[in-house]
């Protein structure tokens, strides 16, 4: 019998084909309605030091992500073997679906040789070697995410609670790790510090409590979600806990897109003039409540860095200490795997903050003019007042070393080209107005900044580990317009620039000006640099 001509077999084949097509169609429909894939782990039942909140935290985060449309795997009190199995399955789903991934871990964490480890509940280490073998390396997760190639991942570690294995770990909390490609990495507290498991009778940790609230705001980018979380956690903990993030995301990501909540309005819908008016009112009031409210509403506006700096001054005054807008720089100086290769960069001798008598000497070269002009800029601090720095040349700067007045220009509104704290991937915007002192007229300036890399930067004053900060923007005024590009290499420990490059360009890209400056020497008041 010719099997190919059998009516029964032909009918069966047709049924199978229709069934397979229906199954594939159903799978496509089901997966297309899923916003992404999430793995949520909460480890609390540690025999040595049980934690109160990770189970609650994990359940709450899993519930929120399901509401956002994620397919969620919730895993509680995991052993080392089950954590690795869960991570493997997570990575395989991401690789197959190419959808956004979210990984959340609550529990104990530790650092060893600048590598971070998540602690399973069955860990019983009695040595450094056993801790390394029994814990789960964060690098293992990163490798799976990179192999998946799904483009967007968010990794959230509420894992900096002080751990019972500190005798074997390399320090308190977790160490600094830069986010791998396509990843937003969020820590509950800054590198080297520990997070609070919860306040009083709270059912969630301080960090997760605030994350749950902010992630549900519709239409808010993930970067802004965590800026709001950082602000609230810092204030509620009285500065004892300051969350930290690193990002290499190239695409926008929101937990709850605005389209999911009909009629919702996001800050980007508000006009620039309205934001400026609200900032003027908040700045004029100058108290904690109004500044906090402004930052909560506009975490990434052109005035957010200025608001953060002003809030720091208010908090410092209320706490009886000096303002230190670069307070995170000390934490950011913790070496990571990449910076260990930069051993030539000795601990920075540049002072954090400023004192009367401090001196920075830069040499600046004009790369465009006929005479290739060179000049030496000596910035000796003469007066410190209200967050402003007056030098002996009567130039005026703010605490972040943004210019406020020169011989030619007066800044009518503050700039935030340089900011108070830097982390890899950080972005910000700034708008300000400059007045031309000699002949009148003004220029409106808009710019976007981003921390793009950590470098080893050699200048005559020494070798420094730096953040490379790139800014792009435009000038408009007096009937003309131009573009500019600026790059600063900012010392990680002090927040001060050791090298910079500035370019002015016409609209057609023609180079108008190109200056390069580098730090030649410096003195900390009472302690001259001898290098």
N, C-alpha and C positions, 0 to 999 in steps of 0.2 A: 504494500500500500504506500502511496506517496504521502508522506506525513504532511508535506506542505499543502496538500489539497484537502486535508481533513477538516470538515466543517466544525467539528467539536473543538479541535485544537485551535483553529482560526478564531473561533468565538472566545476561547479562553485567553488567547493572546490579546485580543481586542480589549477584553475586560481588564487584564493586567495593565495594559498600556493606559487605559482610562484611569485606573486606580492610582498608578504611579504619577500621572500628570496631576490628578486631584491632590495627592499627598504633597507633591512639590509645590503646587499653587498654595495650598494651605500653609506650608512651611514659610513660603515667601511672604504671605500676608501676615503671618504671626510675627516673623522676625522684623518685618518692616515697621510694625507698630511698636517695637521695642526701642527705647531711647538709647540703650546701651547695656553693658554687662557689668555687674558689680560683685565683688567678693568682700564680705564684711566679717571680720574676725574679732571676737571679744574674749580675751583670756583673763579670768579672775581667780580661778581655783588653784592658786599656787600654794603648795603645802607650807613653804617657808614664809610667805607674806601675802595672804589673800587680799585681794582688792575689792572694794565695795561696788564700783560703778561700771567696769568694762562690759559686763553682760547687759546692763541697762543701756549703756551707750550704743553697743552694737545693734541691739534690737531697735532702738530709736532711729539710728541711721538707716538700717535696712528698711524700716517702714517708710521713711521719707523718700528713699531712692525708689521704692516700689511705686509710691505716689507720683514720682517723676517719670515713671514708665520704664525703669530699669528692670532687667531680669536679675534678681539678687540671690546669691547663695549666702546664707547666714550660717556661720560656723562658730560655735561657742566652746570654750575650754579645750582647745586643740592641743594634741601632742605634736611633737616634731614631725612624725611621719604623716599625720593627717593634715598638718599645715602645708607640707610640701605637695601632697596629693591635691589639695584644694587649689594651690597656686598653679600646678600643672594643668588642671582642668580649666581654670580661669584663663590661662594663656592660650590654650587650645581653642576655646570659644572665641576669644578675641581674634585669633589668627583666621578662623573660619568665617567670621561675620564682618570683620573690619569695622566694628562699631566702637564708639567711645567706651573706655573702661574706667571704673572707679574701684580703688582698693582702699579699704579702711581697716586699721588695726588699733585696738585698745588693749593695753596690757603693759607688761614690763618690757623694757628695751635696754640694751647695753651697747657700749662701744669697745672695740678691741683694735688697736693699731690703726685708728682712724676709720675703721669699718664698723657699720652698724648692724646689730643683730636684734631680731624679734624673739622673745623668750616664750617657748611653749610651756604648758603646765607640767609636763613630765620631766623638765630639766632638773638635774640633781648634780650640778658640777662641783667638783672639789679642786679644780685647777683651771688655769687659763685654757689649756688644751681641751679639756672637757667642755667648758663653756662654748668654745668655738665649734666643737663638733655637735653639741646637743642643741644649740640655738640655730635659728634660721636666718641666714644672711640676707640683708636687704638687696645685695647685689644679685642674689638668685632671682628675686622678683623682677629687678630691672632687666636682667637678661631675657626673661620670658616676655616682657613687654616689648623689648626691642625686636625679638624674634617674631612676635605677632604682627608687627608692622601696621597697626590699626590707626596710627596717626594722632589720636588724642587720648591721653590717660591722666587721671587725677589720683595721686597717692597721698593719703591722709594718715599721719602717724600720731595718734594720741598715746604715744608709747614712751614718754619721757618721765613717767613716774619713777621716783627713786626706787632702785631695785635691791633685792636681797643678795645680789651677787657682786656687789661693788668691790669686794676684796679681789675679784678676778678681772673686773672690767677695767678699761683704760681711763675712766674718769666718770664724772656725773653725767647723767642724761645721754643724749646721742651726739655724735660729732657731725660737723658740717658735711653735707653731700650735695653736690650740684645735680640738678635734675637732668636726667638723660633726655635725648631728643624727643620732642612731642609730649613732654610730661610736665605737669604741674605738681610740685612736691611741697607738702605742707606739714610743718612740725607744730605740735602743741605749744612748744616753747623754744627759745633760742638755743643754738648748739651749746652743749656744756652745762645747761641748766636742767632743772626738773620741773614737771608740771604738777598741778594740784589734782588729786583724784576727785575732789568735790568739796564744796563749801557747806559746812553745817550738815543739814539733813538732805542735801540735794541728791536727786536720783541720777543725775548725769554729772560728768566732770565739768569743770568750769568751761573748758574749751569746747567740748561737744555740745553743751547747753547753748552756747552762743552760735555755734555752727548750725545747729538745727533750726534756729530762728532765721539766720541770714540766708541760708541756702534756699529757703522756700520763697524768698522775695522774687517775684516773676521778672524775667528779662535782665537780671543782673549778671554780668560777666563773672567768671570764677575768680579772677583777680580781685574784683571789687568785693565779692563775698568775703574773702579772707582778709582784706584790708579792714573791713568792718569788724570781723571777728577779732583781729589783732587789737584794734582800738578798745573794744569792750572788755576783752580779757585783761589787757594792761590796766585799765582803769579800775575794774572790779577787784583785781588782785593787788592794787596799790603799787604797781610796777614790779611785783615779785615774779610775774609770769608774763613774758612777751613772746607771742607766737612768731614764727619765722617761716618764710616761703622762698622757694627757688623755682623758676619756670623756664622752660624752653618751648612753650606752646607757640605755634605759628597760626593756629586757627582759634577763633572765638568759641567759647564753651559756656553754656549756662545749664544749671541743674533744672530749672523750671523756665523754659522759654515763655516770653510774654504771651505768645499765642495760646498757651495752655490755660490762661486766665483771662477770659473775655473782659474787655474794658480796662485792663490793667495799664498803668502808665509808668514808664521807666524814666530815670533822670535824664537820659539822652533826648527825651522829648521836650525838655525845658530849654528855653532860649538862652544864649550866652549872656545876654544883657540881664536876664532874670537871675542867673547864677552869680554874676558879678555884683548885682544889687544885694543879694543875700550874703555874699562874702563881705561886702562893705559894712553891712549891719552887724554881722558876727564879729568882725575884726574890731569895729568901734566899741561893741559891748565888752569884748575881751575877757569874758569869764568862761569857766570850764563848761558850763551847761550849753551856752550858745555855740562855742567852738566844737564841742562834741556833737551837737545836733547837726551842725554844718557838715562835719566829716562823715557822720552817719548817712546823711542824705546824698552827699557828693564825694565819695571816697577817691574819685579819680578826676576831679575837675582841675582846671588850670590854677586853682587857688588852694588845692588840698595840701600841698607841701608847705605852703605858707601857714595854713591853719594848723598843721601838725607842729610846726616850729613854735607858733604862738602858744599853742596848748602846752607844749613842753615847758615854756617859761612860766606859765600859770601854775602848773603842777610843781615845778621846782620851788617857786615862791611859797606855795602852801605847805610844802614838805621841808622847808628850811634848808634847801641846798642850792648849789649853783646850777643854772640851766646847762644841760649837756646834750645838745641835739645830736651829737655823734656818739651817744652812749652805746649803740650797738656795734660800733667799730671794734671794740675790745673783743666782743663775742665773735665777730666775723673773722677775726685774726686767727681763730683756731685752725690749724692746718688740716687740709683734706688730702685725699690720695693724689690729686693733681699738684697741689702746692708743695707736697713733699719733694717733688722733682725740682722745685725752685729753691733749693737749699742755699743758693747764693744770696737770697734776700734775707739779711739779718733782721732780727726784731727791730721795727722802726723806732728811730730816736726822735721822730717828729712828735711834738706834744699834741695830745688830744685837747681840744679847746684852745683858749688864748690867754696870754698874760701880757701886761704892759712890758714892753721891751723885747718881745719876740720879734724875730727878723726872718723874712723869706726873701731870697735874692734870685730873680729870674733873669735869664738872657733871652731876648726875643729877636727873631730874625724875620725880615720881610723877604718873602720868596718871589715877589712879582716885580717890585719897583726897579727902576734903572740902577739905583745905587745899592740895592740889596741891603737896605738899612738894618743896622743892628742897634739895640739899645739894652741897657741894664735897668731893671726895675727893682728897686729896693723898698720893700714893704716892712718898715719898722713900726710896731704897734705903739702909738702914743697915748691913746685914750680908749678905754672900754666903757661903753655906756648903753644900757637898754638893748643889749644884743647887737650893738653896732661897734665896728672897729674903725678908728680913725688913725691913719698912718702919718708919719712925719712929712710926707709929701702932700698931706691933706686930701688924699683919696679916702673914700669911705666905703667900707665893705660890711656885709652882714656876717653872721657867725659861720655860714657855709662858704664864705669867700665869694659871694656874688657881689659885683660892683654896685654901689649905690650913688657914687659921685666921683667924677674925674674932672680934669681941667676943662674938658670939652662938653661933658654930658652930666645931666642930673636925672636920676631915675625917679619919675613922678609916682610910679607904683612899683612895689618890690618884684624882683625876678626870682625864679627858682630854676635856674639853669643847673646849678649845683644844689644838692639836697642834703638832708640831715642823716640819712642812712641809706646804705646801698646793699642790695642782694642781687645775685646773678639773675637776669631776666626782668628786673624791675622796670616798669615804664611809668612815665608821668608826662603831664603837659604843663605849660606855663604861658601866661599872657602878661605883658607889662608895657609901659609907655616911658620913653626916654625924651627928655627935653634937651635941645641943643643950646648950651649956655651962651655961646658967643654971638650967634646971629639969630636966635629964636627958632621957632619951629619945633615939631615933635615927630617921633617915630613910634608907630604901634608895632609890637613884636609878638609873634606867636611861635611856639616851638614845642617839639615832642622829644623827650629824652628816653634813653634805654641803656641799661647796663648790659653790655654784650659779651664781656669776657673777663677773666682774671688773668693778668699778665705778670711777668717779671720785667720791670722797667728800670733800665740803667740810665742815670743822668749823672752829671758831674758831682752832685751832692751825695750819690750813693746808689745802691741797688734796692728797689722797693717792690714788694708785692702789691699790685694795684688792681683796682677795678677799672676796666676801660668803659667810659661813658660816651655814647654818641648822641648828638643833638642835631636835629634838622628843623629849620623854620624859615620864616620870612619877615622882612621889614616892609612897612607901608607908611608913607608920609611924605609931605612936601612935594606931592605930584609925582613921586617915583616909587618903585618897588624893587626889591632884590631878595634873593634867597641866601641862606647861610648854612654852613655845616661846621660843627665844632666837635672835637674829640678831646676828652680829658682823661688822663691817667691819674686816678685818685688813690692815694696811699690807703690801704685797707685799714690800718690801725688808727690813723689820725683823721681820715676824711679830707686831707688837704691835697690839692693837685700838685704833682711833681713834674708833669709834662702836659702840654696842650697844643692843639693845632686848630687854627681857625681859617675858614674860607668864606669869602663873599662872592656871590655869582649873580650875573644878570639873569633875566628870565630865560634867555636862550642858552644858558650854561656857561657863558664866557666868564672867565675868572677875573674878578676885580681886585681882590686882596687875598693874600695867603701868608699868615704869620705862624711861626712855630716857636714855642717857648719851652724852656726847661729849667728846673731848679738847679742853681749853681751852688748854693750854700744856704745854711739856715742856722739860726741860734735860738735856743730856748732861753728865755730870760733867766739869768743867773747860772746858765749851764751851756756855754758856747759849744757848738759842734766842732770837733777837731778833725773830722774826716777830710 
